[in-house]
Amino acid sequence: SEDKLVVFNRSSIHLVSNSLNLKDSVSTLITNEVGCVARKSIVQVANNLLFLSDNGVYGVDFQDLYNLRGRDLPISATIEATIADLNKAHMDKAVAVYFDNRYFIAVPTGSSQTNNKLLIYNFINKNWESIDSIDVPAWEFTHLAVAGKGSDRGVYAINKNGGVHKLESGEGSDDQYVVQVGAAAATEAIVSSATTR
């Protein structure tokens, strides 16, 4: 934005300015207390940047980058138990997209080496609205994509076998998904719970 490039490292964030003339470029350290652990988790929404760090999911205003410090709470503070369960050795595989005022991020939890849970942050409610998973060993969230036209537009999850699943598209208490290309659709009952104050 305005010839300013944000560069994420594992434990630091830098701002590179004046990139049109490389010999005059300037790199400024924004913070060495927070960084990004999964490059595909970085999503820009208007002037906000969201990303997964070792400390959880951060949401920072582009204009407020200079105020980002490790003492600030990540936006994932309210789901700390889920963040604590992330598989640290495979967090770099996390993927995210933005659609319909929501930030969707797929992450590996427990002993899973693949993204087995989908966390959904709602910008309107300013809170996490869902933690989803499919309890099938052959399924994982390898990629997330916003695609489609008209009523087919939405977030699609793709697994390593080419299976595609449109998120939040069905009605009722059952979910349908295809594990690999050419396979028949499987139907599973949705098991859910809600926690209130």
Secondary structure, DSSP 8 states (H G I E B T S, - for coil): -TTEEEEE-SS-EEEEE-TTSGGG-EEEEEESS---S-GGG-EEETTEEEEEETTEEEEEEGGGGGG--TTS--GGGGGHHHHHTB-GGGGGG-EEEEETTEEEEEE-BTT-SS--EEEEEETTTTEEEEEEE---TT----EEEEE-SGGG-EEEEE-TTB-EEETT---SSEEEE-SBTT---EEEE--------
